[in-house]
Amino acid sequence: MSYLYVFFLGFIFSFIGSIPPGTLNVSILQMALQGKKQIATRFAIAVAIIEYPYAWIGVQFEYWLTSSPMVVDNFQLIAAIVMTSLGIFNLVPTKQPTGFAKKFSESGFRRGLALSILNPMAIPYWMGFTAYMKAQGWISLSTTGLLHSYVFGTSIGALALLTLVVSFAQRLAPHVNESRWIKIIPGLVLLALGLYAFARYFFG
């Protein structure tokens, strides 16, 4: 399994996972709409930097979880449950960014670091995704190089999506506010992957 392949998997699923409107990308969008594109870009870089250790922690939790014999014996089923749960979680309407988040959104790099650290959803996300891809035989992180290529891909994927938000803020704003599809497509993808894993477990 090549470094480029695991990097691509990390990149594409991080890009998809960064789409739903939330505290971080909405803060970046607001700053870009206010003409603060440089500050928004520094904010995006900070978010991408924090994605790296959070994805690494998620993978370590996945290693620890799958070291249990009971988990190994039911790996496919557990991966299906986790992925389906993530899909449902992403489809549930989320609250608007808090006043605390809006206050922080007025700054750049350091504020981006702070908000990212206080928003650790990347850890269960990457724990679940890594377990799922291993269960399907899509990925192996058997060496340190493969692990860090994968985690680096997650960081670059988040940065790519957030940079697009900054660049196309004027066009994206009405879609983020009004389009239901923008909010639910990532959840539907996760749900479809979970149902696929269930089908493989029961009928494969």
Rosetta constraint file for C-alpha pairs under 8 A:
AtomPair CA 1 CA 5 HARMONIC 6.93 0.50
AtomPair CA 1 CA 6 HARMONIC 7.57 0.50
AtomPair CA 1 CA 139 HARMONIC 7.58 0.50
AtomPair CA 1 CA 140 HARMONIC 7.00 0.50
AtomPair CA 2 CA 6 HARMONIC 6.65 0.50
AtomPair CA 2 CA 146 HARMONIC 7.48 0.50
AtomPair CA 3 CA 7 HARMONIC 6.05 0.50
AtomPair CA 3 CA 145 HARMONIC 7.21 0.50
AtomPair CA 3 CA 146 HARMONIC 5.50 0.50
AtomPair CA 3 CA 149 HARMONIC 5.72 0.50
AtomPair CA 3 CA 150 HARMONIC 7.56 0.50
AtomPair CA 4 CA 8 HARMONIC 6.07 0.50
AtomPair CA 4 CA 149 HARMONIC 7.36 0.50
AtomPair CA 5 CA 9 HARMONIC 6.42 0.50
AtomPair CA 6 CA 10 HARMONIC 6.24 0.50
AtomPair CA 6 CA 139 HARMONIC 6.79 0.50
AtomPair CA 6 CA 146 HARMONIC 6.70 0.50
AtomPair CA 6 CA 149 HARMONIC 6.37 0.50
AtomPair CA 6 CA 150 HARMONIC 4.92 0.50
AtomPair CA 6 CA 153 HARMONIC 7.64 0.50
AtomPair CA 7 CA 11 HARMONIC 6.04 0.50
AtomPair CA 7 CA 149 HARMONIC 5.03 0.50
AtomPair CA 7 CA 150 HARMONIC 4.45 0.50
AtomPair CA 7 CA 151 HARMONIC 7.33 0.50
AtomPair CA 7 CA 152 HARMONIC 6.73 0.50
AtomPair CA 7 CA 153 HARMONIC 4.44 0.50
AtomPair CA 7 CA 154 HARMONIC 7.59 0.50
AtomPair CA 8 CA 12 HARMONIC 6.03 0.50
AtomPair CA 8 CA 150 HARMONIC 7.56 0.50
AtomPair CA 8 CA 153 HARMONIC 6.25 0.50
AtomPair CA 9 CA 13 HARMONIC 6.20 0.50
AtomPair CA 9 CA 150 HARMONIC 7.07 0.50
AtomPair CA 9 CA 153 HARMONIC 7.26 0.50
AtomPair CA 10 CA 14 HARMONIC 5.95 0.50
AtomPair CA 10 CA 150 HARMONIC 5.09 0.50
AtomPair CA 10 CA 151 HARMONIC 6.38 0.50
AtomPair CA 10 CA 152 HARMONIC 7.47 0.50
AtomPair CA 10 CA 153 HARMONIC 4.53 0.50
AtomPair CA 10 CA 154 HARMONIC 4.48 0.50
AtomPair CA 10 CA 157 HARMONIC 7.17 0.50
AtomPair CA 11 CA 15 HARMONIC 6.05 0.50
AtomPair CA 11 CA 150 HARMONIC 7.81 0.50
AtomPair CA 11 CA 152 HARMONIC 7.98 0.50
AtomPair CA 11 CA 153 HARMONIC 4.28 0.50
AtomPair CA 11 CA 154 HARMONIC 4.81 0.50
AtomPair CA 11 CA 155 HARMONIC 7.30 0.50
AtomPair CA 11 CA 156 HARMONIC 6.21 0.50
AtomPair CA 11 CA 157 HARMONIC 4.14 0.50
AtomPair CA 11 CA 158 HARMONIC 7.52 0.50
AtomPair CA 12 CA 16 HARMONIC 6.26 0.50
AtomPair CA 12 CA 154 HARMONIC 7.80 0.50
AtomPair CA 12 CA 157 HARMONIC 6.24 0.50
AtomPair CA 13 CA 17 HARMONIC 5.92 0.50
AtomPair CA 13 CA 154 HARMONIC 7.38 0.50
AtomPair CA 13 CA 157 HARMONIC 7.56 0.50
AtomPair CA 14 CA 18 HARMONIC 6.10 0.50
AtomPair CA 14 CA 153 HARMONIC 7.74 0.50
AtomPair CA 14 CA 154 HARMONIC 4.99 0.50
AtomPair CA 14 CA 155 HARMONIC 7.40 0.50
AtomPair CA 14 CA 157 HARMONIC 5.03 0.50
AtomPair CA 14 CA 158 HARMONIC 5.52 0.50
AtomPair CA 15 CA 19 HARMONIC 6.83 0.50
AtomPair CA 15 CA 154 HARMONIC 7.72 0.50
AtomPair CA 15 CA 157 HARMONIC 4.61 0.50
AtomPair CA 15 CA 158 HARMONIC 5.30 0.50
AtomPair CA 15 CA 160 HARMONIC 7.00 0.50
AtomPair CA 15 CA 161 HARMONIC 5.59 0.50
AtomPair CA 16 CA 186 HARMONIC 6.06 0.50
AtomPair CA 17 CA 186 HARMONIC 6.36 0.50
AtomPair CA 18 CA 25 HARMONIC 7.65 0.50
AtomPair CA 18 CA 158 HARMONIC 6.02 0.50
AtomPair CA 18 CA 161 HARMONIC 6.68 0.50
AtomPair CA 18 CA 162 HARMONIC 7.71 0.50
AtomPair CA 19 CA 161 HARMONIC 7.24 0.50
AtomPair CA 19 CA 182 HARMONIC 7.21 0.50
AtomPair CA 19 CA 183 HARMONIC 7.42 0.50
AtomPair CA 19 CA 186 HARMONIC 7.07 0.50
AtomPair CA 20 CA 90 HARMONIC 7.97 0.50
AtomPair CA 20 CA 182 HARMONIC 6.53 0.50
AtomPair CA 20 CA 183 HARMONIC 4.83 0.50
AtomPair CA 20 CA 184 HARMONIC 7.30 0.50
AtomPair CA 20 CA 186 HARMONIC 6.97 0.50
AtomPair CA 21 CA 25 HARMONIC 6.17 0.50
AtomPair CA 21 CA 26 HARMONIC 5.92 0.50
AtomPair CA 21 CA 176 HARMONIC 6.81 0.50
AtomPair CA 21 CA 183 HARMONIC 6.49 0.50
AtomPair CA 22 CA 26 HARMONIC 5.71 0.50
AtomPair CA 22 CA 94 HARMONIC 7.78 0.50
AtomPair CA 22 CA 96 HARMONIC 7.44 0.50
AtomPair CA 22 CA 97 HARMONIC 6.82 0.50
AtomPair CA 23 CA 27 HARMONIC 5.97 0.50
AtomPair CA 23 CA 96 HARMONIC 7.53 0.50
AtomPair CA 23 CA 97 HARMONIC 5.00 0.50
AtomPair CA 23 CA 98 HARMONIC 7.87 0.50
AtomPair CA 23 CA 101 HARMONIC 6.63 0.50
AtomPair CA 24 CA 28 HARMONIC 6.36 0.50
AtomPair CA 24 CA 47 HARMONIC 7.74 0.50
AtomPair CA 24 CA 112 HARMONIC 7.85 0.50
AtomPair CA 24 CA 115 HARMONIC 7.26 0.50
AtomPair CA 24 CA 116 HARMONIC 7.32 0.50
AtomPair CA 25 CA 29 HARMONIC 6.10 0.50
AtomPair CA 25 CA 162 HARMONIC 6.53 0.50
AtomPair CA 25 CA 165 HARMONIC 7.51 0.50
AtomPair CA 26 CA 30 HARMONIC 6.11 0.50
AtomPair CA 26 CA 97 HARMONIC 7.96 0.50
AtomPair CA 27 CA 31 HARMONIC 6.33 0.50
AtomPair CA 27 CA 101 HARMONIC 7.85 0.50
AtomPair CA 27 CA 102 HARMONIC 6.96 0.50
AtomPair CA 27 CA 105 HARMONIC 5.35 0.50
AtomPair CA 28 CA 32 HARMONIC 6.23 0.50
AtomPair CA 28 CA 40 HARMONIC 5.15 0.50
AtomPair CA 28 CA 41 HARMONIC 7.83 0.50
AtomPair CA 28 CA 43 HARMONIC 6.97 0.50
AtomPair CA 28 CA 44 HARMONIC 7.09 0.50
AtomPair CA 28 CA 105 HARMONIC 7.41 0.50
AtomPair CA 28 CA 162 HARMONIC 7.49 0.50
AtomPair CA 28 CA 165 HARMONIC 7.35 0.50
AtomPair CA 28 CA 166 HARMONIC 6.75 0.50
AtomPair CA 29 CA 33 HARMONIC 6.16 0.50
AtomPair CA 29 CA 40 HARMONIC 7.68 0.50
AtomPair CA 29 CA 165 HARMONIC 6.17 0.50
AtomPair CA 29 CA 166 HARMONIC 6.22 0.50
AtomPair CA 29 CA 169 HARMONIC 5.85 0.50
AtomPair CA 29 CA 173 HARMONIC 7.33 0.50
AtomPair CA 30 CA 34 HARMONIC 6.31 0.50
AtomPair CA 31 CA 35 HARMONIC 6.56 0.50
AtomPair CA 31 CA 36 HARMONIC 5.16 0.50
AtomPair CA 31 CA 37 HARMONIC 6.64 0.50
AtomPair CA 31 CA 39 HARMONIC 7.31 0.50
AtomPair CA 31 CA 40 HARMONIC 5.69 0.50
AtomPair CA 31 CA 105 HARMONIC 7.39 0.50
AtomPair CA 31 CA 106 HARMONIC 7.16 0.50
AtomPair CA 32 CA 36 HARMONIC 5.12 0.50
AtomPair CA 32 CA 37 HARMONIC 4.74 0.50
AtomPair CA 32 CA 40 HARMONIC 6.00 0.50
AtomPair CA 32 CA 166 HARMONIC 5.49 0.50
AtomPair CA 32 CA 167 HARMONIC 7.93 0.50
AtomPair CA 32 CA 169 HARMONIC 6.05 0.50
AtomPair CA 33 CA 169 HARMONIC 6.03 0.50
AtomPair CA 33 CA 170 HARMONIC 6.44 0.50
AtomPair CA 36 CA 40 HARMONIC 6.12 0.50
AtomPair CA 37 CA 41 HARMONIC 5.99 0.50
AtomPair CA 37 CA 166 HARMONIC 6.37 0.50
AtomPair CA 38 CA 42 HARMONIC 6.31 0.50
AtomPair CA 39 CA 43 HARMONIC 6.16 0.50
AtomPair CA 39 CA 107 HARMONIC 6.63 0.50
AtomPair CA 39 CA 108 HARMONIC 4.67 0.50
AtomPair CA 39 CA 109 HARMONIC 7.31 0.50
AtomPair CA 40 CA 44 HARMONIC 6.18 0.50
AtomPair CA 40 CA 108 HARMONIC 6.27 0.50
AtomPair CA 40 CA 166 HARMONIC 6.66 0.50
AtomPair CA 41 CA 45 HARMONIC 6.26 0.50
AtomPair CA 41 CA 108 HARMONIC 7.79 0.50
AtomPair CA 41 CA 163 HARMONIC 6.65 0.50
AtomPair CA 41 CA 166 HARMONIC 6.86 0.50
AtomPair CA 42 CA 46 HARMONIC 6.31 0.50
AtomPair CA 42 CA 108 HARMONIC 5.40 0.50
AtomPair CA 42 CA 109 HARMONIC 4.80 0.50
AtomPair CA 42 CA 112 HARMONIC 7.66 0.50
AtomPair CA 43 CA 47 HARMONIC 6.35 0.50
AtomPair CA 43 CA 107 HARMONIC 7.69 0.50
AtomPair CA 43 CA 108 HARMONIC 4.65 0.50
AtomPair CA 43 CA 109 HARMONIC 4.63 0.50
AtomPair CA 43 CA 110 HARMONIC 7.58 0.50
AtomPair CA 43 CA 111 HARMONIC 6.94 0.50
AtomPair CA 43 CA 112 HARMONIC 4.52 0.50
AtomPair CA 43 CA 113 HARMONIC 7.52 0.50
AtomPair CA 44 CA 48 HARMONIC 6.25 0.50
AtomPair CA 44 CA 109 HARMONIC 7.79 0.50
AtomPair CA 44 CA 112 HARMONIC 6.97 0.50
AtomPair CA 44 CA 159 HARMONIC 6.12 0.50
AtomPair CA 44 CA 162 HARMONIC 5.82 0.50
AtomPair CA 44 CA 163 HARMONIC 6.81 0.50
AtomPair CA 45 CA 49 HARMONIC 6.22 0.50
AtomPair CA 45 CA 109 HARMONIC 7.16 0.50
AtomPair CA 45 CA 112 HARMONIC 7.95 0.50
AtomPair CA 45 CA 159 HARMONIC 6.32 0.50
AtomPair CA 46 CA 50 HARMONIC 6.42 0.50
AtomPair CA 46 CA 109 HARMONIC 5.42 0.50
AtomPair CA 46 CA 110 HARMONIC 7.26 0.50
AtomPair CA 46 CA 112 HARMONIC 5.15 0.50
AtomPair CA 46 CA 113 HARMONIC 5.07 0.50
AtomPair CA 46 CA 116 HARMONIC 7.69 0.50
AtomPair CA 47 CA 51 HARMONIC 6.25 0.50
AtomPair CA 47 CA 112 HARMONIC 5.77 0.50
AtomPair CA 47 CA 113 HARMONIC 6.14 0.50
AtomPair CA 47 CA 116 HARMONIC 5.61 0.50
AtomPair CA 47 CA 158 HARMONIC 7.69 0.50
AtomPair CA 47 CA 159 HARMONIC 7.49 0.50
AtomPair CA 48 CA 52 HARMONIC 6.81 0.50
AtomPair CA 48 CA 155 HARMONIC 4.83 0.50
AtomPair CA 48 CA 156 HARMONIC 6.66 0.50
AtomPair CA 48 CA 158 HARMONIC 5.69 0.50
AtomPair CA 48 CA 159 HARMONIC 5.24 0.50
AtomPair CA 49 CA 53 HARMONIC 7.65 0.50
AtomPair CA 49 CA 113 HARMONIC 7.97 0.50
AtomPair CA 49 CA 155 HARMONIC 6.43 0.50
AtomPair CA 50 CA 54 HARMONIC 6.32 0.50
AtomPair CA 50 CA 113 HARMONIC 6.77 0.50
AtomPair CA 50 CA 116 HARMONIC 6.29 0.50
AtomPair CA 50 CA 117 HARMONIC 6.82 0.50
AtomPair CA 50 CA 155 HARMONIC 7.87 0.50
AtomPair CA 51 CA 55 HARMONIC 5.86 0.50
AtomPair CA 51 CA 116 HARMONIC 7.93 0.50
AtomPair CA 51 CA 122 HARMONIC 6.85 0.50
AtomPair CA 51 CA 154 HARMONIC 6.86 0.50
AtomPair CA 51 CA 155 HARMONIC 5.29 0.50
AtomPair CA 51 CA 158 HARMONIC 7.51 0.50
AtomPair CA 52 CA 56 HARMONIC 6.22 0.50
AtomPair CA 52 CA 151 HARMONIC 5.78 0.50
AtomPair CA 52 CA 152 HARMONIC 6.28 0.50
AtomPair CA 52 CA 154 HARMONIC 6.76 0.50
AtomPair CA 52 CA 155 HARMONIC 5.26 0.50
AtomPair CA 53 CA 57 HARMONIC 6.06 0.50
AtomPair CA 54 CA 58 HARMONIC 6.17 0.50
AtomPair CA 54 CA 120 HARMONIC 7.01 0.50
AtomPair CA 54 CA 122 HARMONIC 5.89 0.50
AtomPair CA 54 CA 123 HARMONIC 5.26 0.50
AtomPair CA 55 CA 59 HARMONIC 6.29 0.50
AtomPair CA 55 CA 122 HARMONIC 6.23 0.50
AtomPair CA 55 CA 123 HARMONIC 5.80 0.50
AtomPair CA 55 CA 126 HARMONIC 5.59 0.50
AtomPair CA 55 CA 127 HARMONIC 7.72 0.50
AtomPair CA 55 CA 151 HARMONIC 5.93 0.50
AtomPair CA 55 CA 154 HARMONIC 7.11 0.50
AtomPair CA 56 CA 60 HARMONIC 6.28 0.50
AtomPair CA 56 CA 148 HARMONIC 7.96 0.50
AtomPair CA 56 CA 151 HARMONIC 6.11 0.50
AtomPair CA 57 CA 61 HARMONIC 6.20 0.50
AtomPair CA 57 CA 123 HARMONIC 6.28 0.50
AtomPair CA 58 CA 62 HARMONIC 6.23 0.50
AtomPair CA 58 CA 122 HARMONIC 7.41 0.50
AtomPair CA 58 CA 123 HARMONIC 4.40 0.50
AtomPair CA 58 CA 124 HARMONIC 6.08 0.50
AtomPair CA 58 CA 125 HARMONIC 7.40 0.50
AtomPair CA 58 CA 126 HARMONIC 5.11 0.50
AtomPair CA 58 CA 127 HARMONIC 4.29 0.50
AtomPair CA 59 CA 63 HARMONIC 6.24 0.50
AtomPair CA 59 CA 126 HARMONIC 6.49 0.50
AtomPair CA 59 CA 127 HARMONIC 5.37 0.50
AtomPair CA 59 CA 130 HARMONIC 6.55 0.50
AtomPair CA 60 CA 64 HARMONIC 6.25 0.50
AtomPair CA 60 CA 127 HARMONIC 7.86 0.50
AtomPair CA 61 CA 65 HARMONIC 5.99 0.50
AtomPair CA 61 CA 127 HARMONIC 6.33 0.50
AtomPair CA 62 CA 66 HARMONIC 6.06 0.50
AtomPair CA 62 CA 127 HARMONIC 5.12 0.50
AtomPair CA 62 CA 128 HARMONIC 7.50 0.50
AtomPair CA 62 CA 130 HARMONIC 7.01 0.50
AtomPair CA 62 CA 131 HARMONIC 6.23 0.50
AtomPair CA 63 CA 67 HARMONIC 6.27 0.50
AtomPair CA 64 CA 68 HARMONIC 7.62 0.50
AtomPair CA 65 CA 71 HARMONIC 7.16 0.50
AtomPair CA 66 CA 71 HARMONIC 5.58 0.50
AtomPair CA 66 CA 72 HARMONIC 5.84 0.50
AtomPair CA 66 CA 75 HARMONIC 7.54 0.50
AtomPair CA 67 CA 71 HARMONIC 7.28 0.50
AtomPair CA 67 CA 72 HARMONIC 7.00 0.50
AtomPair CA 68 CA 72 HARMONIC 6.27 0.50
AtomPair CA 69 CA 73 HARMONIC 6.21 0.50
AtomPair CA 70 CA 74 HARMONIC 6.46 0.50
AtomPair CA 71 CA 75 HARMONIC 5.40 0.50
AtomPair CA 71 CA 78 HARMONIC 7.43 0.50
AtomPair CA 74 CA 78 HARMONIC 6.16 0.50
AtomPair CA 75 CA 79 HARMONIC 6.07 0.50
AtomPair CA 75 CA 135 HARMONIC 6.31 0.50
AtomPair CA 76 CA 80 HARMONIC 6.24 0.50
AtomPair CA 76 CA 132 HARMONIC 7.59 0.50
AtomPair CA 76 CA 135 HARMONIC 5.32 0.50
AtomPair CA 76 CA 136 HARMONIC 7.55 0.50
AtomPair CA 76 CA 197 HARMONIC 6.81 0.50
AtomPair CA 76 CA 198 HARMONIC 7.83 0.50
AtomPair CA 76 CA 201 HARMONIC 6.17 0.50
AtomPair CA 77 CA 81 HARMONIC 6.28 0.50
AtomPair CA 77 CA 197 HARMONIC 7.33 0.50
AtomPair CA 77 CA 198 HARMONIC 6.58 0.50
AtomPair CA 77 CA 201 HARMONIC 6.22 0.50
AtomPair CA 78 CA 82 HARMONIC 6.11 0.50
AtomPair CA 79 CA 83 HARMONIC 6.06 0.50
AtomPair CA 79 CA 128 HARMONIC 6.94 0.50
AtomPair CA 79 CA 131 HARMONIC 5.87 0.50
AtomPair CA 79 CA 132 HARMONIC 4.72 0.50
AtomPair CA 79 CA 135 HARMONIC 6.62 0.50
AtomPair CA 79 CA 194 HARMONIC 7.53 0.50
AtomPair CA 79 CA 197 HARMONIC 7.25 0.50
AtomPair CA 80 CA 84 HARMONIC 6.06 0.50
AtomPair CA 80 CA 132 HARMONIC 6.98 0.50
AtomPair CA 80 CA 193 HARMONIC 7.71 0.50
AtomPair CA 80 CA 194 HARMONIC 4.62 0.50
AtomPair CA 80 CA 195 HARMONIC 6.82 0.50
AtomPair CA 80 CA 196 HARMONIC 7.76 0.50
AtomPair CA 80 CA 197 HARMONIC 4.92 0.50
AtomPair CA 80 CA 198 HARMONIC 5.45 0.50
AtomPair CA 81 CA 85 HARMONIC 6.02 0.50
AtomPair CA 81 CA 194 HARMONIC 6.68 0.50
AtomPair CA 81 CA 198 HARMONIC 7.89 0.50
AtomPair CA 82 CA 86 HARMONIC 6.17 0.50
AtomPair CA 82 CA 128 HARMONIC 5.82 0.50
AtomPair CA 82 CA 132 HARMONIC 7.86 0.50
AtomPair CA 82 CA 194 HARMONIC 7.48 0.50
AtomPair CA 83 CA 87 HARMONIC 6.20 0.50
AtomPair CA 83 CA 128 HARMONIC 6.31 0.50
AtomPair CA 83 CA 129 HARMONIC 7.02 0.50
AtomPair CA 83 CA 132 HARMONIC 6.88 0.50
AtomPair CA 83 CA 190 HARMONIC 5.95 0.50
AtomPair CA 83 CA 191 HARMONIC 6.58 0.50
AtomPair CA 83 CA 193 HARMONIC 6.70 0.50
AtomPair CA 83 CA 194 HARMONIC 4.69 0.50
AtomPair CA 84 CA 88 HARMONIC 6.27 0.50
AtomPair CA 84 CA 190 HARMONIC 6.45 0.50
AtomPair CA 84 CA 191 HARMONIC 4.84 0.50
AtomPair CA 84 CA 192 HARMONIC 7.71 0.50
AtomPair CA 84 CA 193 HARMONIC 7.36 0.50
AtomPair CA 84 CA 194 HARMONIC 4.39 0.50
AtomPair CA 84 CA 195 HARMONIC 6.77 0.50
AtomPair CA 85 CA 89 HARMONIC 6.03 0.50
AtomPair CA 85 CA 191 HARMONIC 7.67 0.50
AtomPair CA 86 CA 90 HARMONIC 6.14 0.50
AtomPair CA 86 CA 125 HARMONIC 7.39 0.50
AtomPair CA 86 CA 128 HARMONIC 7.85 0.50
AtomPair CA 86 CA 187 HARMONIC 7.34 0.50
AtomPair CA 86 CA 190 HARMONIC 6.54 0.50
AtomPair CA 86 CA 191 HARMONIC 7.40 0.50
AtomPair CA 87 CA 91 HARMONIC 6.38 0.50
AtomPair CA 87 CA 186 HARMONIC 7.59 0.50
AtomPair CA 87 CA 187 HARMONIC 4.35 0.50
AtomPair CA 87 CA 188 HARMONIC 6.22 0.50
AtomPair CA 87 CA 189 HARMONIC 7.21 0.50
AtomPair CA 87 CA 190 HARMONIC 4.47 0.50
AtomPair CA 87 CA 191 HARMONIC 4.38 0.50
AtomPair CA 87 CA 194 HARMONIC 7.71 0.50
AtomPair CA 88 CA 92 HARMONIC 6.42 0.50
AtomPair CA 88 CA 187 HARMONIC 6.53 0.50
AtomPair CA 88 CA 191 HARMONIC 6.73 0.50
AtomPair CA 89 CA 187 HARMONIC 7.47 0.50
AtomPair CA 90 CA 184 HARMONIC 7.10 0.50
AtomPair CA 90 CA 186 HARMONIC 7.19 0.50
AtomPair CA 90 CA 187 HARMONIC 4.70 0.50
AtomPair CA 91 CA 183 HARMONIC 7.63 0.50
AtomPair CA 91 CA 184 HARMONIC 5.61 0.50
AtomPair CA 91 CA 187 HARMONIC 5.24 0.50
AtomPair CA 91 CA 188 HARMONIC 7.45 0.50
AtomPair CA 97 CA 101 HARMONIC 5.91 0.50
AtomPair CA 97 CA 102 HARMONIC 6.69 0.50
AtomPair CA 98 CA 102 HARMONIC 6.35 0.50
AtomPair CA 99 CA 103 HARMONIC 6.14 0.50
AtomPair CA 100 CA 104 HARMONIC 6.44 0.50
AtomPair CA 101 CA 105 HARMONIC 6.17 0.50
AtomPair CA 101 CA 115 HARMONIC 7.13 0.50
AtomPair CA 102 CA 106 HARMONIC 7.19 0.50
AtomPair CA 104 CA 111 HARMONIC 5.76 0.50
AtomPair CA 104 CA 112 HARMONIC 7.97 0.50
AtomPair CA 104 CA 115 HARMONIC 7.34 0.50
AtomPair CA 105 CA 111 HARMONIC 6.82 0.50
AtomPair CA 105 CA 112 HARMONIC 7.64 0.50
AtomPair CA 106 CA 111 HARMONIC 7.97 0.50
AtomPair CA 107 CA 111 HARMONIC 5.55 0.50
AtomPair CA 107 CA 112 HARMONIC 7.68 0.50
AtomPair CA 108 CA 112 HARMONIC 5.94 0.50
AtomPair CA 109 CA 113 HARMONIC 6.27 0.50
AtomPair CA 110 CA 114 HARMONIC 6.28 0.50
AtomPair CA 111 CA 115 HARMONIC 6.16 0.50
AtomPair CA 112 CA 116 HARMONIC 6.01 0.50
AtomPair CA 113 CA 117 HARMONIC 6.14 0.50
AtomPair CA 114 CA 118 HARMONIC 6.27 0.50
AtomPair CA 115 CA 119 HARMONIC 6.19 0.50
AtomPair CA 116 CA 120 HARMONIC 6.85 0.50
AtomPair CA 121 CA 125 HARMONIC 6.29 0.50
AtomPair CA 122 CA 126 HARMONIC 5.96 0.50
AtomPair CA 123 CA 127 HARMONIC 6.10 0.50
AtomPair CA 124 CA 128 HARMONIC 5.99 0.50
AtomPair CA 125 CA 129 HARMONIC 6.15 0.50
AtomPair CA 126 CA 130 HARMONIC 5.76 0.50
AtomPair CA 127 CA 131 HARMONIC 6.23 0.50
AtomPair CA 128 CA 132 HARMONIC 6.11 0.50
AtomPair CA 129 CA 133 HARMONIC 6.16 0.50
AtomPair CA 130 CA 134 HARMONIC 6.15 0.50
AtomPair CA 130 CA 139 HARMONIC 7.99 0.50
AtomPair CA 131 CA 135 HARMONIC 6.10 0.50
AtomPair CA 132 CA 136 HARMONIC 6.36 0.50
AtomPair CA 133 CA 137 HARMONIC 6.18 0.50
AtomPair CA 133 CA 138 HARMONIC 5.12 0.50
AtomPair CA 133 CA 139 HARMONIC 5.73 0.50
AtomPair CA 134 CA 138 HARMONIC 5.90 0.50
AtomPair CA 134 CA 139 HARMONIC 5.34 0.50
AtomPair CA 134 CA 140 HARMONIC 6.52 0.50
AtomPair CA 136 CA 197 HARMONIC 7.55 0.50
AtomPair CA 140 CA 146 HARMONIC 7.68 0.50
AtomPair CA 141 CA 146 HARMONIC 5.25 0.50
AtomPair CA 141 CA 147 HARMONIC 5.08 0.50
AtomPair CA 142 CA 146 HARMONIC 6.83 0.50
AtomPair CA 142 CA 147 HARMONIC 7.37 0.50
AtomPair CA 143 CA 147 HARMONIC 6.32 0.50
AtomPair CA 144 CA 148 HARMONIC 6.22 0.50
AtomPair CA 145 CA 149 HARMONIC 6.06 0.50
AtomPair CA 146 CA 150 HARMONIC 6.13 0.50
AtomPair CA 147 CA 151 HARMONIC 6.25 0.50
AtomPair CA 148 CA 152 HARMONIC 5.79 0.50
AtomPair CA 149 CA 153 HARMONIC 6.15 0.50
AtomPair CA 150 CA 154 HARMONIC 6.58 0.50
AtomPair CA 151 CA 155 HARMONIC 6.55 0.50
AtomPair CA 152 CA 156 HARMONIC 6.29 0.50
AtomPair CA 153 CA 157 HARMONIC 5.92 0.50
AtomPair CA 154 CA 158 HARMONIC 6.32 0.50
AtomPair CA 155 CA 159 HARMONIC 6.32 0.50
AtomPair CA 156 CA 160 HARMONIC 6.01 0.50
AtomPair CA 157 CA 161 HARMONIC 6.41 0.50
AtomPair CA 158 CA 162 HARMONIC 6.20 0.50
AtomPair CA 159 CA 163 HARMONIC 5.90 0.50
AtomPair CA 160 CA 164 HARMONIC 6.31 0.50
AtomPair CA 161 CA 165 HARMONIC 6.40 0.50
AtomPair CA 162 CA 166 HARMONIC 6.42 0.50
AtomPair CA 163 CA 167 HARMONIC 6.19 0.50
AtomPair CA 164 CA 168 HARMONIC 5.92 0.50
AtomPair CA 164 CA 169 HARMONIC 7.92 0.50
AtomPair CA 165 CA 169 HARMONIC 5.39 0.50
AtomPair CA 165 CA 172 HARMONIC 7.07 0.50
AtomPair CA 168 CA 172 HARMONIC 5.98 0.50
AtomPair CA 169 CA 173 HARMONIC 5.87 0.50
AtomPair CA 170 CA 174 HARMONIC 8.00 0.50
AtomPair CA 171 CA 175 HARMONIC 7.62 0.50
AtomPair CA 172 CA 176 HARMONIC 6.07 0.50
AtomPair CA 173 CA 177 HARMONIC 6.26 0.50
AtomPair CA 174 CA 178 HARMONIC 5.85 0.50
AtomPair CA 174 CA 179 HARMONIC 7.62 0.50
AtomPair CA 175 CA 179 HARMONIC 4.86 0.50
AtomPair CA 175 CA 182 HARMONIC 7.19 0.50
AtomPair CA 176 CA 182 HARMONIC 6.60 0.50
AtomPair CA 176 CA 183 HARMONIC 7.71 0.50
AtomPair CA 179 CA 183 HARMONIC 7.25 0.50
AtomPair CA 180 CA 184 HARMONIC 6.37 0.50
AtomPair CA 181 CA 185 HARMONIC 5.63 0.50
AtomPair CA 182 CA 186 HARMONIC 8.00 0.50
AtomPair CA 183 CA 187 HARMONIC 7.87 0.50
AtomPair CA 184 CA 188 HARMONIC 6.14 0.50
AtomPair CA 185 CA 189 HARMONIC 6.22 0.50
AtomPair CA 186 CA 190 HARMONIC 6.32 0.50
AtomPair CA 187 CA 191 HARMONIC 6.09 0.50
AtomPair CA 188 CA 192 HARMONIC 6.02 0.50
AtomPair CA 189 CA 193 HARMONIC 6.28 0.50
AtomPair CA 190 CA 194 HARMONIC 6.24 0.50
AtomPair CA 191 CA 195 HARMONIC 6.21 0.50
AtomPair CA 192 CA 196 HARMONIC 6.11 0.50
AtomPair CA 193 CA 197 HARMONIC 6.27 0.50
AtomPair CA 194 CA 198 HARMONIC 6.31 0.50
AtomPair CA 195 CA 199 HARMONIC 6.17 0.50
AtomPair CA 196 CA 200 HARMONIC 6.29 0.50
AtomPair CA 197 CA 201 HARMONIC 6.13 0.50
AtomPair CA 198 CA 202 HARMONIC 6.17 0.50
AtomPair CA 199 CA 203 HARMONIC 5.55 0.50
AtomPair CA 199 CA 204 HARMONIC 6.78 0.50
AtomPair CA 200 CA 204 HARMONIC 4.26 0.50
